[in-house]
């Protein structure tokens, strides 16, 4: 039979400790288990490795040769672990991410900037896309999605919450006579909508108030919807993290929160994803918490 690698390491420990008892203590095993491992190893090899007596322990000629090989195997094993640890600490290769446009500028890009600085040997590839893409075909390590998911084969975990509100510019609000006390009258304002919202659009305005509106302007680009809203072309549903900088600049005002949607991340690795993916997930979580905290202070 082929020798067991664990038995080989026990033999190595016995030789270096020069004692079955000491080896048992070092390996936190019983002396009987250590003796059985060495005996089993000798049986598998078909040769004696050690001369034993109650007071002495010495290597046979075959044992001396075999001890050298066992030590080499241990050194290779330790070297492999050290190299792996070094690779994990200094990430390299390429990390490919896909995420919707709504999250790219406020969350994903800042996380990438921080990650690129921390890991200069790692290449990063971002695929900004609001529609699901084939993770295998596009060689994606990590997909970040908002809303419902239809990729049941992927490993999915919750990442955070995307809060959305109705926003308008001060200019447009002034044109409408300011923010109305009865929010249901927002039905008469010009509405800008993303294509995914459909027609008509339904908004829940709190206190069981709901409105249904036909958008004046429709667009499939969140960036352009943001710009049109800043220009005073109407009122639009925009993620809070997307609107935060516009609020700071005085370009937009929040009217009312109209919904929240879960953010998930997914990957196709059978168990835990590689370290580079795990660490980037943490960076995105930290950025989401930071952005959410800032939005509540506005």
C-alpha positions as CSV (number, residue, x, y, z in Angstrom):
1,X,0.0,0.0,0.0
2,X,1.0,3.6,-0.5
3,X,2.2,5.3,2.7
4,X,-0.3,7.7,4.3
5,X,0.9,11.3,4.3
6,X,-0.3,11.9,7.9
7,X,1.7,8.8,9.1
8,X,4.7,10.2,7.3
9,X,4.4,13.5,9.3
10,X,4.0,11.5,12.5
11,X,7.2,9.6,11.7
12,X,8.9,12.9,11.1
13,X,7.8,14.2,14.4
14,X,9.1,11.1,16.2
15,X,12.5,11.4,14.6
16,X,12.9,15.1,15.4
17,X,11.6,14.7,19.0
18,X,13.7,11.6,19.4
19,X,10.9,10.1,21.4
20,X,7.4,8.6,20.9
21,X,6.3,10.3,24.1
22,X,7.6,13.7,23.1
23,X,6.1,13.4,19.7
24,X,2.7,12.5,21.2
25,X,2.9,15.6,23.4
26,X,3.8,17.8,20.4
27,X,1.0,16.4,18.2
28,X,-1.5,16.3,21.1
29,X,-2.1,12.6,20.5
30,X,-1.7,9.5,22.6
31,X,1.6,7.6,22.6
32,X,-0.3,4.5,21.4
33,X,-1.6,6.4,18.4
34,X,1.9,7.6,17.5
35,X,3.3,4.1,17.8
36,X,0.5,2.7,15.6
37,X,1.1,5.3,12.9
38,X,4.8,4.5,12.7
39,X,4.0,0.7,12.7
40,X,1.4,1.2,10.0
41,X,3.9,3.3,7.9
42,X,6.5,0.6,8.1
43,X,4.0,-2.0,7.1
44,X,2.9,0.1,4.1
45,X,6.6,0.5,3.0
46,X,7.5,-3.0,3.8
47,X,10.7,-2.0,5.7
48,X,11.8,-1.1,9.2
49,X,12.4,2.6,9.7
50,X,13.3,2.8,13.4
51,X,15.2,0.7,15.9
52,X,13.3,1.0,19.2
53,X,14.2,0.1,22.7
54,X,12.9,1.2,26.1
55,X,15.7,3.8,26.3
56,X,16.9,4.5,22.8
57,X,15.5,5.3,19.4
58,X,17.6,5.3,16.2
59,X,17.0,5.3,12.4
60,X,17.7,2.4,10.1
61,X,19.5,3.1,6.8
62,X,16.1,3.1,5.0
63,X,14.7,5.3,7.8
64,X,17.5,7.8,7.3
65,X,16.7,8.1,3.6
66,X,13.0,8.2,4.2
67,X,13.3,10.9,6.8
68,X,15.0,13.1,4.3
69,X,12.2,12.8,1.9
70,X,9.5,13.4,4.6
71,X,11.3,16.6,5.6
72,X,11.4,17.8,2.0
73,X,7.6,17.1,1.7
74,X,7.0,19.1,4.8
75,X,9.1,22.0,3.5
76,X,7.2,22.0,0.2
77,X,3.9,22.0,2.1
78,X,4.9,24.9,4.3
79,X,6.2,26.8,1.3
80,X,2.9,26.3,-0.6
81,X,1.0,27.7,2.4
82,X,3.3,30.6,2.7
83,X,3.0,31.4,-1.1
84,X,-0.8,31.2,-0.8
85,X,-0.8,33.5,2.2
86,X,1.4,36.0,0.3
87,X,-0.9,35.8,-2.7
88,X,-3.9,36.5,-0.5
89,X,-2.2,39.5,1.1
90,X,-1.0,40.9,-2.2
91,X,-3.9,40.2,-4.5
92,X,-3.1,39.8,-8.2
93,X,-4.8,38.8,-11.4
94,X,-8.1,40.3,-12.4
95,X,-11.3,41.0,-10.6
96,X,-14.4,41.3,-12.8
97,X,-17.5,43.0,-11.4
98,X,-20.9,43.8,-12.9
99,X,-23.3,46.2,-11.3
100,X,-26.3,48.5,-12.3
101,X,-25.6,52.1,-13.2
102,X,-27.4,53.4,-10.2
103,X,-24.8,51.9,-7.9
104,X,-21.7,52.5,-10.0
105,X,-20.9,56.2,-9.4
106,X,-21.9,56.5,-5.7
107,X,-20.8,53.0,-4.5
108,X,-18.9,50.7,-6.8
109,X,-16.5,53.2,-8.3
110,X,-15.4,54.6,-4.9
111,X,-15.0,51.0,-3.7
112,X,-12.9,50.2,-6.8
113,X,-10.7,53.3,-6.2
114,X,-10.0,52.2,-2.6
115,X,-9.4,48.6,-3.7
116,X,-7.0,49.6,-6.5
117,X,-4.9,51.6,-4.2
118,X,-4.7,48.8,-1.6
119,X,-3.9,46.1,-4.2
120,X,-1.7,47.6,-6.9
121,X,-1.0,44.2,-8.5
122,X,-4.7,43.5,-9.0
123,X,-6.5,44.4,-12.3
124,X,-10.2,45.4,-12.0
125,X,-12.8,45.2,-14.8
126,X,-16.2,46.8,-14.3
127,X,-19.2,45.9,-16.5
128,X,-21.9,48.5,-15.8
129,X,-25.2,47.0,-16.9
130,X,-28.7,47.3,-15.7
131,X,-29.8,44.0,-17.3
132,X,-28.5,40.6,-16.0
133,X,-25.6,39.2,-18.0
134,X,-24.2,35.7,-18.3
135,X,-21.7,35.4,-15.6
136,X,-19.9,32.5,-17.2
137,X,-19.7,33.9,-20.7
138,X,-18.5,37.3,-19.4
139,X,-16.1,35.7,-16.9
140,X,-17.7,37.7,-14.0
141,X,-16.4,37.1,-10.5
142,X,-19.0,39.1,-8.7
143,X,-22.4,40.4,-9.8
144,X,-24.3,43.1,-7.8
145,X,-28.0,43.4,-8.5
146,X,-30.9,45.5,-7.3
147,X,-34.4,44.0,-7.0
148,X,-35.7,40.5,-7.9
149,X,-33.3,37.9,-9.1
150,X,-33.7,35.2,-11.7
151,X,-30.4,33.4,-11.5
152,X,-31.1,30.5,-9.2
153,X,-27.8,28.7,-9.9
154,X,-25.8,31.5,-8.4
155,X,-24.8,31.9,-4.8
156,X,-26.9,34.9,-3.6
157,X,-26.5,37.0,-0.5
158,X,-28.1,40.3,0.6
159,X,-25.7,43.3,0.5
160,X,-27.9,46.2,1.6
161,X,-30.9,48.3,0.8
162,X,-31.4,50.9,-2.0
163,X,-33.7,53.7,-0.9
164,X,-35.4,55.8,-3.5
165,X,-37.3,59.1,-3.3
166,X,-39.1,61.6,-5.5
167,X,-36.8,64.5,-6.3
168,X,-37.2,67.8,-8.1
169,X,-35.2,70.9,-8.6
170,X,-35.9,74.1,-6.6
171,X,-36.7,75.9,-9.8
172,X,-39.3,73.4,-10.8
173,X,-40.8,73.3,-7.3
174,X,-41.1,77.1,-7.3
175,X,-42.9,76.9,-10.6
176,X,-45.4,74.6,-9.0
177,X,-45.9,76.9,-6.1
178,X,-43.7,74.9,-3.7
179,X,-44.2,71.5,-2.1
180,X,-48.0,71.0,-1.7
181,X,-49.5,70.0,1.6
182,X,-51.6,67.4,-0.2
183,X,-49.0,65.2,-1.9
184,X,-51.7,63.5,-4.0
185,X,-51.6,66.7,-6.1
186,X,-48.2,65.6,-7.4
187,X,-50.2,63.8,-10.0
188,X,-50.4,67.1,-11.9
189,X,-46.6,67.6,-12.0
190,X,-44.5,66.6,-14.9
191,X,-43.0,63.2,-14.2
192,X,-39.7,61.8,-15.6
193,X,-39.5,58.0,-15.5
194,X,-37.1,55.2,-16.2
195,X,-38.3,52.6,-18.7
196,X,-38.4,49.8,-16.1
197,X,-41.1,51.7,-14.2
198,X,-43.7,50.9,-16.8
199,X,-46.9,52.8,-17.6
200,X,-48.7,54.1,-15.6
201,X,-46.4,54.7,-12.7
202,X,-47.6,54.0,-9.2
203,X,-46.3,55.8,-6.1
204,X,-47.1,55.3,-2.5
205,X,-46.8,58.6,-0.7
206,X,-47.4,57.5,2.9
207,X,-50.6,57.7,5.0
208,X,-52.1,55.3,2.5
209,X,-52.0,57.8,-0.3
210,X,-51.3,56.5,-3.7
211,X,-51.0,58.1,-7.1
212,X,-50.9,56.9,-10.7
213,X,-49.2,59.1,-13.3
214,X,-48.3,59.0,-16.9
215,X,-44.7,60.2,-17.3
216,X,-44.0,63.1,-19.6
217,X,-40.5,62.0,-20.2
218,X,-39.2,58.4,-20.3
219,X,-35.5,57.5,-20.4
220,X,-33.4,54.3,-19.9
221,X,-30.4,56.1,-18.4
222,X,-30.4,57.0,-14.7
223,X,-27.6,59.5,-15.3
224,X,-29.7,61.4,-17.9
225,X,-32.8,61.3,-15.7
226,X,-30.8,62.9,-12.9
227,X,-29.6,65.6,-15.2
228,X,-33.1,66.3,-16.6
229,X,-34.4,66.6,-13.1
230,X,-31.6,69.0,-12.1
231,X,-32.6,71.1,-15.2
232,X,-36.2,71.4,-13.9
233,X,-37.9,69.3,-16.5
234,X,-40.0,67.5,-13.9
235,X,-40.0,65.2,-10.8
236,X,-38.4,61.8,-10.8
237,X,-37.8,58.7,-8.7
238,X,-34.1,58.6,-8.0
239,X,-32.0,56.5,-5.6
240,X,-31.0,58.5,-2.6
241,X,-27.3,57.6,-3.0
242,X,-27.4,58.9,-6.6
243,X,-29.1,62.2,-5.6
244,X,-26.9,63.0,-2.6
245,X,-24.3,65.1,-4.4
246,X,-27.0,67.0,-6.3
247,X,-28.6,67.8,-2.9
248,X,-25.3,69.0,-1.5
249,X,-24.9,71.3,-4.5
250,X,-28.5,72.7,-4.1
251,X,-29.6,71.2,-7.4
252,X,-32.2,68.9,-6.1
253,X,-34.6,68.6,-3.2
254,X,-36.1,65.4,-1.8
255,X,-39.9,65.4,-1.9
256,X,-40.7,62.1,-0.3
257,X,-39.4,58.5,0.0
258,X,-41.3,56.2,-2.3
259,X,-39.7,52.8,-1.8
260,X,-36.7,50.7,-1.0
261,X,-35.2,47.7,-2.9
262,X,-32.8,45.0,-1.6
263,X,-29.3,44.9,-3.1
264,X,-27.8,41.4,-3.5
265,X,-24.5,40.1,-4.7
266,X,-24.0,36.8,-6.4
267,X,-21.3,34.5,-7.7
268,X,-20.9,31.1,-9.2
269,X,-18.2,29.7,-6.9
270,X,-19.3,26.4,-5.3
271,X,-18.3,27.4,-1.8
272,X,-16.6,30.6,-0.6
273,X,-15.4,32.9,-3.4
274,X,-11.7,33.8,-3.7
275,X,-10.2,36.2,-1.2
276,X,-10.2,39.1,-3.7
277,X,-14.0,38.7,-4.1
278,X,-14.6,38.4,-0.4
279,X,-12.6,41.6,0.3
280,X,-14.3,43.6,-2.5
281,X,-17.7,42.6,-1.1
282,X,-16.6,44.0,2.3
283,X,-15.4,47.2,0.6
284,X,-18.8,47.6,-1.1
285,X,-20.7,47.0,2.1
286,X,-18.6,49.6,3.9
287,X,-19.3,52.1,1.0
288,X,-23.0,51.4,1.2
289,X,-23.0,52.1,5.0
290,X,-21.0,55.3,4.5
291,X,-23.3,56.5,1.7
292,X,-26.5,55.6,3.6
293,X,-25.2,57.5,6.7
294,X,-24.5,60.6,4.6
295,X,-27.9,60.4,3.0
296,X,-29.7,60.5,6.4
297,X,-27.7,63.5,7.4
298,X,-28.8,65.5,4.3
